[in-house]
Amino acid sequence: MYSTLGSIDDHVKYHVAELLRQAEHDRLVDLATGPGRPLRGRIADVLVTLAEWIEGSPRPTVARAA
């Protein structure tokens, strides 16, 4: 498998560096996409908007906070 302890150490260092790069990438993706709203909150907004439309609400619904 590995002929020396040095090559094992190099492999471990490479693997740790790769995991750190992946973790940083995931962190940046989370920052870019921002926090998502829960699914039930989005469904509730759609249902409220639909109910107001059916009842003929005279004014448009104000956008709800994300």
Contacts in CASP RR format, 6 or more apart in sequence:
PFRMAT RR
TARGET T0000
AUTHOR 0000-0000-0000
METHOD contacts of the structure
MODEL  1
MYSTLGSIDDHVKYHVAELLRQAEHDRLVDLATGPGRPLRGRIADVLVTL
AEWIEGSPRPTVARAA
2 8 0 8 1.000
2 11 0 8 1.000
35 66 0 8 1.000
36 66 0 8 1.000
37 66 0 8 1.000
45 64 0 8 1.000
48 61 0 8 1.000
49 61 0 8 1.000
52 61 0 8 1.000
END
